[in-house]
């Protein structure tokens, strides 16, 4: 039974997984879209939606929470000034996963994650 096991392990240890997801989330907010494997994309969407929800609040505590997770100060600033006001009228579903195909080397499912316009 999988009770209370909500995170994907992504075939790496906890510190590597946390660092990898922080980097992927930062690059998603920097570029607006990112191509990655399907399992990483599903985990990425969870974190990106949580950070956008925090950025929509806009208070000091949520700003500190977001900046403790995002790797770059300028990306955090962009998240609060550009991305969060764009989603002010939405109640969720800030990101979209589009399946692209399979990777040539190992056949892994590749997905495109983008912010909804």
Secondary structure, DSSP 8 states (H G I E B T S, - for coil): --TT--S--TTS-HHHHHHHHHHHHHHHHHHSEEEEEHHHHHHHHHHHHHHHHHHHH-SHHHHHHHHHHSS-HHHHHHIIIIIHHHTTT--S--EEEEEEEE-TTT--EEEEEEE--
